């Protein structure tokens, strides 16, 4: 098609050529969109002009600084945050046991990947090790120091 170009009539021929190129590009885009097999696919024309409707806002340095500085509203939100109580390792172990039980005996229609099951088991082992180590007596000397300090 490009070899036969002859723009003797000037701007009108160039505009016609560009319009035909755009129609051809839209046709090719529409074919690609149709291959995606969406229930409600986008029309190629809509796809081509989607970025034209975006309103870009240029932020000044002051806008950026103001957006990260704490305000009265932010302070009020921070006051409303209730700290999360720590969960004991025994409670965590119980929860992990329930999750493992669910994953080992899943309901109908629920499939679990073996790697996810192995990750939960690994996590349970880590929590068990932490629980064991937190109860372990470090040394006899430490025990004796504890007893002498607490008058036992």
JOMO-V149298 format. One record per backbone hydrogen bond with DSSP energy under -1.0 kcal/mol. NH is the residue of the N-H (numbers start at 0). CO is the residue of the C=O. E is the energy in kcal/mol with one decimal. If there is no record, write none. Layout:
BEGIN
nh,co,e
NH,CO,E
NH,CO,E
END
This chain:
BEGIN
nh,co,e
4,1,-1.2
9,6,-1.2
13,9,-1.8
14,10,-2.9
15,11,-2.3
16,12,-2.6
17,13,-2.7
18,14,-2.4
19,15,-2.4
20,16,-2.4
21,17,-2.4
22,18,-2.4
23,19,-2.3
24,20,-2.5
25,21,-2.8
26,22,-2.3
27,23,-2.2
28,24,-2.6
29,25,-2.7
30,26,-2.1
31,27,-1.8
32,28,-2.6
33,29,-2.6
34,30,-1.3
35,32,-1.3
36,33,-1.2
46,42,-2.2
47,43,-2.5
48,44,-1.4
51,48,-1.1
53,50,-1.1
63,59,-2.0
64,60,-2.6
65,61,-2.6
66,62,-1.9
67,63,-1.1
68,64,-1.3
74,70,-2.1
75,71,-2.0
76,72,-2.1
77,73,-2.3
78,74,-1.7
79,75,-1.1
91,87,-2.2
92,88,-2.6
93,89,-2.2
94,90,-2.2
95,91,-2.7
96,92,-2.5
97,93,-2.1
98,94,-2.3
99,95,-2.8
100,96,-2.5
101,97,-2.2
102,98,-2.6
103,99,-2.7
104,100,-1.8
109,106,-1.8
116,112,-1.8
117,113,-2.5
118,114,-1.9
119,115,-2.0
120,116,-2.1
121,117,-2.4
122,118,-2.5
123,119,-2.4
124,120,-2.2
125,121,-2.1
126,122,-2.2
127,123,-2.6
128,124,-2.5
129,125,-2.3
130,126,-2.6
131,127,-2.6
132,128,-2.9
133,129,-2.2
142,138,-1.8
143,139,-2.7
144,140,-2.5
145,141,-2.2
146,142,-2.5
147,143,-2.5
148,144,-2.0
149,145,-1.7
151,146,-2.2
END
